[in-house]
Amino acid sequence: MIELFITDIDGCLAEPYRPYDLEGLHALRRRAKEERALALSICSGRSYPYVEAMSQALALTTPVLFEAGGGRFDPVAARTTWSPRFTDEVEAKLNTVQQWFLTECIPGTSVSLDRAKRTQAGLVSPEVDEIRALHPRTEQFVAEEAPGLHVFSTDVSVDVVPPGITKRDGIEWLAGHLEVALEEIAYIGDADTDLEALNAVGISFAPANADAAVRAQVDHVTEGTVIEGTLEAYRYCRAQNEA
């Protein structure tokens, strides 16, 4: 029995820098409202404001995770809780990385600092080549100046994340808060940052647009892409529960 369905945002609910599929979001909102036995939540590397807005768009009542589990937001109580693993020492290291981003990575590029994040240091850009070039530079800097932090990237972002603040850790944190077993959770994700979380839950999904490495490891790859794939995965879980 799947009690909780969790979805990433980028690649699963929407595509970065592209218009929303409003009909698809409305369909997911409607289905989640009808199927109260299968709660819907979000686990995204995006910052609090974006995840909170998406929660409102989907009329969610279950707590959601932002900054890959760095924080948890309760849409009903309107309360934000930070991961207990976000310490003063971790924050100081992230500030060091952020200052390096500002002085050494951003000037002369289209890259921007993701200023809304607190438990990560992140860069974003619509230019894929710029992001790909920054990943190895960031890994080298972190290894030398902020050891212990981890570097992840997508086609549009580079994120430096503390240990113990990953999507898997976040989902375990959320599961404990809701008193739901990991085996009772389904998760859909599309990138390498989702792999550990996908391997931890009861049923894992990837939309058809997901990275090849993700599609190779999940339980189910949907026929649809982005929001259509997420709708397909949600319907699958509902059908399994009914069966």
N, C-alpha and C positions, 0 to 999 in steps of 0.2 A: 504494500500500500504506500503510495507516494503522498505525503502530507504537505510538502512544500516544493514549489517549482521556482527556481532562481534563474534569472537571465542576466547576461552581460548587456551593456548598452551598445557600444560601437560594434558593428558587424552583426548584431542580433536584433536590436530594436531600431537602429538607425545607422546611417553611414556618415562618417565625419565630413563636414563641409558640403553636405548635400541636403536637399529639402526632405522633411519628414514624410513618410507614408502615413498620412493622417487617417486614412481608411483602415490601414492595418493596425495602427495603434488603437483606434476605436474598437475594432473587432476583438483585440486582445483584452481591452478593458471590459467589454461586454461579457466575454466568456468567463473572465475571472470573477466578475460580479455574480454571474449565474452559478458558477461552480464553487460554492463556498467551502466545500470539503478539500479543495486543492488550492491552498494559499499561494499567492504570487508575490515574489520579491525580486530585488535587484542586487547584484554584486558587480560593481564597476570600478575601474581605476580612475574614473572621472571624479572631479571635486564635488564637494557638498552641494553648491548651488545648482549644478546641472542635474545631479541625482535627485535632489529634492523636487526640482521642477518636473522631471520625468515621473516621479512618484505621484505628483498631483495630477499629471496628464492621464495616468492610468488608474487614478482613484484608489491607490494602494492603502491598505490598512496594516499590513505586516511590515515590521522594521526592515530597512534596506541598508546596504553597505556601500560606502563611498571610499575613494582612495585605496581601493583593493583591500578593504577591511581595516584601514586605519581609523575609520570612524563608522558609527552606526547611527542611523536616524530613524526615529519613531514618528511616522506621519500622523498618528492619532494624538499622541502626547506632545508633538512638536518639540521633541527633545533629542539633543545630540550627545552621544557618548563616545569618548575617544578610547582607542585600544589601550589596555593596561601596559602594553609593551612599548608605548611611545613615551620614552623617558627624556629627561633633560639632556643626557649625554647624546642620545640619538638626535634630538633637535639641533644640538650644536654641530654635529657632523653634517646634517642636512643644510644648515646655514652656510657651512664652508663650501659645499658643492654648489649651492645656489649663487654664492658670490662669484665662484669660478665661471658658472654659466653666464653671468651678467658681463663679466670683464673679458672673457676669452672665447666664448662660443657665439654670442648673439651679434656683436658688432659686424656689420657688413653682410648680414644674411637676412633671410625672411623668417628666421626662427624667433619665437617669442617665449618668454618665461611663463609657465603656468602658475600665475600668482595666487590663484585661489586655493592651492594645496598647502597643507600644513604638515602631514606625516610623510610626504614625499617631496623630492625636488624634481621638477619636470620641465621639459622643453616641448613645444609643439610647433609644427610647420606643415603646410600643405605640400611642400617640396620633398618628395620621398628621398631623393639623392642626398639632400642636406642631412636628413635624419639618419640615413645609413652611414654617412661619414662621421657623424657625431658619436655613434654607439661605441666604436673601439676607443676613441679619444676619452670618452667618459669612463669606460672600464679602466683604462690606465690611470686616470686621475684618481678615481675612487680607490683603487688598489694602493696607491701611494699616499694619499692624503686623508682618506676616510675609510680605512679598512673595516670590513664587516658589513658594509652596505652592499646591496645587490643592484645590478643594472638590467633593466628590461626595456624593450622597445617594440613599437608597432610601426606601420608605414608612416604614421603622422606624429609620433611622440617618442621621446626618450625619458624614462623615469628611473630615479634612484630611490630604492625602497629599503627600509630597515629590515633586519632579520626578524622573523616572527610577525611581520605585517605583510602577508600575502593573501591572495584570494582564498587559498585553502584555509589558512589560519582564520580569516574572516568568517568563512562559512562555518567552521567549527565553533567559533565564538557565537555566531548567530544561532546555531543549532542548540548550543547549551542554554542560551537565553530563552529560546522558545520551547525548550525541553523536547526537541525532535531529534531522533537518531539520524546519523548521516545516511543510513540505508533507506531512510524515508524521504530523502531529498533527491530531486532531479535538478540538473544544471545544464545550461546550454552556453557554450563559449566558442570563440572563433580563432583565438591567437595563442601563442606559446605561453603567455602569461596566465592562461586558463588551465593549462595541462594538469598541474597538481590538484587543483580543485575538481576538475573533471574526473580524475582518478580516485577521488575520495568519496564521491557520492554514490547513491544507489543506482541511478540511471544517468548516463551522460549522453549529451547530444552536441552535434555541431551542425550549423547551417551549411548549405551547399557551397557557400562562398568562403568557408573557413580555410585556414592554412592547411596544406597537405598533411603536415605532422599531426595536427589536431584531428583531422578526419580519419587518420589511420589508427587513432587510439580510443576513440569514443565508442560507446555501445551502438549509437544510431546516428547516421548522417541523413539529414532531411533532404527532400527533393527541392524544397523552396529555399530561397535565399533571404537573408536578413529577417525582417519581421514575418514574412510568410513562413520561413523555416521555424521560427519560434512559435508561431501559431500551430504549426503542424506538430511540433514536439509537445506542446501543451495539450493538444487534442489527444495525442497518443497516450500521455499519462492519465488523462481522464478516462479514456477507454480501458486502460489496464486496470484502473481502480474499479470501474464498473464490472469488469469481468471477474 
